[in-house]
């Protein structure tokens, strides 16, 4: 008989010690974009809820933004970079085809031990990276992890396509996780459960039309907006209900719901479908736009900094990305 690992009183649990973020210096408003393409502030806000986004400058890359977020998370955790032995970077816009962005951040932090690697699940990447780091830490193989979501989607946007260029921004967010002894009680801090899904049949609905092997180019992002919206609202809530089923908790037990920040209407409709009260939803899409794998940790950083997320709070992370991929992570902060 297979036992629920939460009922087996696991020896270790992955506890969040710190969160941090880093945004490019340049902020582009909807009115700024209206000077470049046929759009308007009203059109963008009505359909997406986005009011502005940050765009990386020539000297800002995925790794430099990720490094900044990592240093901020380490500062909140009260740790030195040398305390870290695992670095996972979720990104779809790496500095280079190889080596990985994670190794570049590892080097920038002065780390020469442990392991660093990238993980690619597009907008779900950070949730996938949290789940992956949790497996490493709970196994006992590593002690502390930097989990980073970092993107420079402005590099793969077609700036003549008004349906996509208004949606995306650049940035990075990070958390520090530490393996700590646990009795398995759901009131104790740490990652309680994670649930991941993917379905590769949906590539055409959200993809980049280039790549090293297929076209030998970087390519541009292409999206069937209505199809992505329909899938995001209609299909991905299963990973949240699975988290509730695994723990016996409910939407009413949540303190905060922190979903992928792609579109305010998707956020609101998903929360309503799950029975999550509007006042428990953390939404930062108006500030950052869709920053792909960086969106969830950026939202966490904002909500932690402004005092909404407090120690002991029950926080549900959820995201959906191209592929499609989708996942959830339920965390006692």
C-alpha positions as CSV (number, residue, x, y, z in Angstrom):
1,X,0.0,0.0,0.0
2,X,1.4,3.4,-1.0
3,X,1.3,5.9,1.9
4,X,0.9,9.6,1.7
5,X,4.3,11.0,2.5
6,X,2.7,13.7,4.6
7,X,1.2,10.9,6.8
8,X,4.5,9.1,7.2
9,X,6.1,12.0,9.2
10,X,9.0,12.8,7.0
11,X,12.3,13.4,8.6
12,X,13.0,16.6,6.8
13,X,11.0,19.5,5.4
14,X,12.1,22.4,3.1
15,X,11.7,25.7,5.0
16,X,11.7,29.1,3.4
17,X,14.3,31.3,5.1
18,X,14.3,34.3,2.7
19,X,12.9,35.8,-0.4
20,X,14.2,38.5,-2.7
21,X,13.8,40.1,-6.1
22,X,15.6,42.2,-8.7
23,X,14.0,44.3,-11.5
24,X,15.6,46.1,-14.4
25,X,16.1,49.8,-14.0
26,X,13.9,50.7,-17.0
27,X,10.1,50.8,-16.4
28,X,7.9,50.9,-19.5
29,X,4.3,52.1,-19.1
30,X,1.3,51.3,-21.3
31,X,1.5,54.9,-22.6
32,X,5.1,54.3,-23.5
33,X,4.1,51.3,-25.6
34,X,1.3,53.2,-27.2
35,X,3.9,55.3,-28.9
36,X,5.5,52.2,-30.5
37,X,2.5,50.0,-31.5
38,X,-1.2,50.5,-32.1
39,X,-2.5,50.1,-28.5
40,X,-3.6,52.1,-25.5
41,X,-3.5,52.1,-21.8
42,X,-7.3,51.4,-21.6
43,X,-7.0,48.5,-24.1
44,X,-4.2,46.8,-22.2
45,X,-5.6,47.3,-18.7
46,X,-9.1,46.2,-19.6
47,X,-7.9,42.9,-21.1
48,X,-4.9,42.1,-18.9
49,X,-4.7,44.3,-15.8
50,X,-1.2,45.2,-16.7
51,X,-0.1,48.9,-16.3
52,X,3.7,48.7,-16.6
53,X,6.6,46.3,-17.0
54,X,10.4,46.4,-16.6
55,X,12.7,45.9,-19.5
56,X,16.3,44.8,-19.3
57,X,18.9,47.2,-20.6
58,X,22.0,46.2,-22.6
59,X,24.1,45.4,-19.5
60,X,21.2,43.5,-17.7
61,X,20.9,39.8,-18.4
62,X,19.0,36.9,-16.9
63,X,22.0,36.0,-14.8
64,X,22.6,39.5,-13.5
65,X,19.0,39.8,-12.5
66,X,19.0,36.4,-11.0
67,X,22.2,37.2,-9.0
68,X,20.5,40.3,-7.6
69,X,17.4,38.4,-6.5
70,X,19.6,35.7,-5.0
71,X,21.6,38.2,-2.9
72,X,18.4,39.9,-1.7
73,X,17.0,36.5,-0.6
74,X,20.3,35.6,1.1
75,X,20.2,38.9,3.0
76,X,16.7,38.3,4.3
77,X,17.7,34.8,5.3
78,X,20.7,36.1,7.1
79,X,23.0,33.7,5.2
80,X,26.2,33.9,3.2
81,X,26.4,32.5,-0.3
82,X,28.8,29.9,1.0
83,X,25.9,28.4,3.1
84,X,24.2,27.3,-0.2
85,X,25.0,23.9,-1.8
86,X,22.2,23.8,-4.4
87,X,21.3,26.5,-7.0
88,X,18.3,25.9,-9.4
89,X,17.4,28.6,-11.9
90,X,14.1,28.4,-13.7
91,X,14.3,30.3,-17.0
92,X,13.4,30.1,-20.6
93,X,15.7,32.9,-21.5
94,X,19.2,31.9,-20.5
95,X,22.2,34.1,-21.1
96,X,23.7,31.4,-23.3
97,X,22.7,28.1,-24.8
98,X,25.3,26.8,-22.4
99,X,26.7,26.9,-19.8
100,X,23.6,27.2,-17.6
101,X,22.5,30.5,-16.1
102,X,22.7,28.8,-12.7
103,X,26.4,28.2,-13.1
104,X,26.9,31.9,-14.0
105,X,25.0,33.0,-10.9
106,X,26.9,30.4,-8.8
107,X,30.2,31.9,-10.0
108,X,29.0,35.5,-9.5
109,X,28.2,34.6,-5.9
110,X,31.7,33.1,-5.4
111,X,30.4,29.6,-4.9
112,X,32.8,26.7,-5.9
113,X,31.0,23.9,-4.2
114,X,27.6,22.2,-4.5
115,X,25.6,21.9,-7.7
116,X,23.9,24.4,-10.0
117,X,21.6,23.8,-13.0
118,X,18.8,25.3,-15.0
119,X,15.2,24.1,-15.2
120,X,12.9,24.9,-18.1
121,X,9.2,24.8,-17.7
122,X,8.4,28.3,-19.0
123,X,6.0,30.2,-16.7
124,X,5.6,27.2,-14.4
125,X,9.4,27.0,-14.0
126,X,9.7,28.4,-10.5
127,X,7.0,26.1,-9.1
128,X,8.8,23.2,-10.8
129,X,12.1,24.4,-9.4
130,X,10.6,24.5,-5.8
131,X,9.4,21.0,-6.2
132,X,12.8,19.8,-7.5
133,X,14.7,21.5,-4.7
134,X,12.3,20.1,-2.2
135,X,13.1,16.6,-3.4
136,X,16.9,17.2,-3.0
137,X,16.5,18.7,0.4
138,X,14.1,16.1,1.8
139,X,16.4,13.3,0.5
140,X,19.2,14.7,2.7
141,X,21.6,15.1,-0.2
142,X,21.8,18.9,0.2
143,X,21.2,21.3,3.0
144,X,20.3,24.7,1.6
145,X,19.0,25.8,-1.8
146,X,18.7,29.0,-3.8
147,X,15.6,28.6,-6.0
148,X,15.5,31.4,-8.6
149,X,13.1,32.4,-11.3
150,X,14.7,34.8,-13.8
151,X,13.7,36.0,-17.2
152,X,14.5,38.5,-20.0
153,X,11.5,37.8,-22.2
154,X,12.0,41.2,-23.9
155,X,14.8,39.5,-25.8
156,X,12.3,37.1,-27.5
157,X,9.4,39.4,-28.0
158,X,8.3,40.5,-31.4
159,X,7.9,44.2,-30.7
160,X,5.7,44.7,-33.8
161,X,3.1,42.2,-32.4
162,X,0.8,44.3,-30.2
163,X,-1.0,41.1,-28.9
164,X,2.1,39.8,-27.2
165,X,4.6,42.7,-26.7
166,X,2.2,44.4,-24.2
167,X,2.1,41.3,-22.0
168,X,5.7,40.5,-20.9
169,X,8.4,42.0,-18.8
170,X,11.8,41.1,-17.3
171,X,12.8,40.4,-13.8
172,X,13.9,37.9,-11.2
173,X,12.9,36.5,-7.8
174,X,14.4,34.0,-5.5
175,X,13.9,32.1,-2.3
176,X,16.2,30.3,0.1
177,X,15.1,26.9,1.3
178,X,16.7,24.9,4.1
179,X,16.2,21.3,5.1
180,X,15.0,21.1,8.7
181,X,13.8,18.3,10.9
182,X,10.0,17.9,11.0
183,X,7.5,15.7,12.7
184,X,5.2,16.0,9.7
185,X,2.6,18.2,11.4
186,X,0.9,20.5,8.9
187,X,1.3,23.4,11.2
188,X,5.1,23.3,10.9
189,X,6.9,25.5,8.5
190,X,8.0,24.4,5.1
191,X,6.9,22.9,1.7
192,X,3.9,20.7,2.5
193,X,3.2,19.2,-0.9
194,X,3.9,19.9,-4.6
195,X,2.0,18.7,-7.7
196,X,3.2,19.0,-11.3
197,X,1.7,18.3,-14.7
198,X,2.6,18.7,-18.4
199,X,0.9,18.0,-21.7
200,X,3.1,18.4,-24.8
201,X,0.2,18.3,-27.3
202,X,-0.3,22.1,-26.9
203,X,3.0,23.4,-28.3
204,X,1.4,25.5,-31.0
205,X,-0.7,27.5,-28.6
206,X,2.3,29.1,-26.8
207,X,5.8,28.7,-28.1
208,X,8.9,30.3,-29.5
209,X,9.4,29.9,-33.2
210,X,13.2,29.3,-33.0
211,X,15.8,27.2,-31.3
212,X,19.4,25.9,-31.8
213,X,18.5,22.6,-33.2
214,X,15.3,23.4,-35.2
215,X,16.1,26.8,-36.8
216,X,19.6,27.8,-35.4
217,X,17.9,31.1,-34.3
218,X,16.6,32.5,-31.0
219,X,13.1,33.1,-32.4
220,X,10.1,35.1,-31.1
221,X,7.3,34.2,-28.8
222,X,4.0,33.2,-30.5
223,X,0.7,32.8,-28.7
224,X,-2.9,31.8,-29.4
225,X,-4.2,34.1,-26.7
226,X,-7.8,32.7,-26.5
227,X,-6.6,29.1,-26.3
228,X,-4.1,29.9,-23.6
229,X,-6.7,31.8,-21.6
230,X,-9.2,28.9,-21.9
231,X,-6.7,26.3,-20.8
232,X,-5.3,28.4,-17.9
233,X,-8.8,28.9,-16.4
234,X,-10.3,25.5,-17.3
235,X,-7.6,22.9,-16.7
236,X,-4.9,23.9,-14.3
237,X,-6.8,24.1,-11.1
238,X,-6.4,20.4,-10.7
239,X,-3.0,20.8,-9.2
240,X,-4.4,23.0,-6.5
241,X,-7.2,20.6,-5.6
242,X,-4.7,17.8,-5.6
243,X,-2.7,19.8,-3.0
244,X,-5.8,20.1,-0.8
245,X,-6.6,16.4,-1.2
246,X,-3.0,15.4,-0.2
247,X,-3.1,17.5,3.0
248,X,-6.7,17.6,4.0
249,X,-6.6,21.4,3.9
250,X,-9.1,23.6,2.0
251,X,-9.3,26.9,0.3
252,X,-10.6,28.4,3.5
253,X,-7.4,27.4,5.3
254,X,-5.2,29.4,3.0
255,X,-3.8,32.8,4.0
256,X,-2.6,33.6,0.5
257,X,-2.9,32.4,-3.0
258,X,0.1,33.4,-5.2
259,X,-0.6,32.4,-8.8
260,X,1.4,33.0,-12.0
261,X,1.0,36.7,-12.9
262,X,0.0,36.5,-16.6
263,X,-3.4,38.2,-16.7
264,X,-5.6,39.6,-14.0
265,X,-8.8,38.0,-15.5
266,X,-7.1,34.6,-15.4
267,X,-6.1,35.1,-11.8
268,X,-9.5,36.3,-10.6
269,X,-11.4,33.5,-12.5
270,X,-9.1,30.8,-11.2
271,X,-9.4,32.0,-7.6
272,X,-13.2,32.1,-8.0
273,X,-13.3,28.5,-9.4
274,X,-11.2,27.3,-6.4
275,X,-13.4,29.1,-3.9
276,X,-10.5,31.3,-2.8
277,X,-11.6,34.7,-1.4
278,X,-10.5,37.7,-3.5
279,X,-8.8,39.3,-0.4
280,X,-6.4,36.3,-0.2
281,X,-5.1,36.7,-3.8
282,X,-1.7,38.3,-4.3
283,X,-1.7,40.0,-7.7
284,X,1.3,42.0,-9.0
285,X,0.6,41.7,-12.7
286,X,-0.2,45.4,-12.9
287,X,3.4,46.2,-11.7
288,X,5.5,43.6,-13.6
289,X,3.4,42.2,-16.5
290,X,4.1,38.5,-17.3
291,X,7.6,37.8,-16.2
292,X,7.3,34.0,-16.9
293,X,9.3,32.0,-14.3
294,X,10.0,35.1,-12.3
295,X,6.4,36.1,-11.8
296,X,5.6,33.9,-8.7
297,X,8.8,34.8,-6.7
298,X,8.4,38.5,-7.7
299,X,4.9,38.4,-6.2
300,X,6.1,36.6,-3.1
301,X,8.8,39.2,-2.6
302,X,6.2,42.1,-2.9
303,X,3.8,40.4,-0.5
304,X,6.6,39.6,2.0
305,X,8.0,43.1,1.9
306,X,4.7,44.8,2.4
307,X,3.9,42.6,5.4
308,X,1.1,40.5,3.9
309,X,2.9,37.2,4.1
310,X,3.9,36.5,7.6
311,X,5.7,33.6,9.3
312,X,3.2,30.7,9.8
313,X,1.0,31.7,6.9
314,X,-0.3,29.0,4.6
315,X,0.6,30.0,1.0
316,X,-0.4,28.3,-2.2
317,X,1.7,28.8,-5.3
318,X,0.3,28.0,-8.8
319,X,1.5,28.5,-12.3
320,X,0.9,27.4,-15.9
321,X,3.3,27.7,-18.8
322,X,3.9,26.9,-22.4
323,X,4.0,23.2,-23.4
324,X,1.6,23.1,-21.5
325,X,3.1,22.8,-18.0
326,X,1.4,23.6,-14.7
327,X,2.0,23.0,-11.0
328,X,1.3,23.9,-7.4
329,X,3.3,24.2,-4.2
330,X,1.7,24.5,-0.8
331,X,4.0,26.1,1.7
332,X,3.7,26.9,5.4
333,X,5.8,30.1,5.5
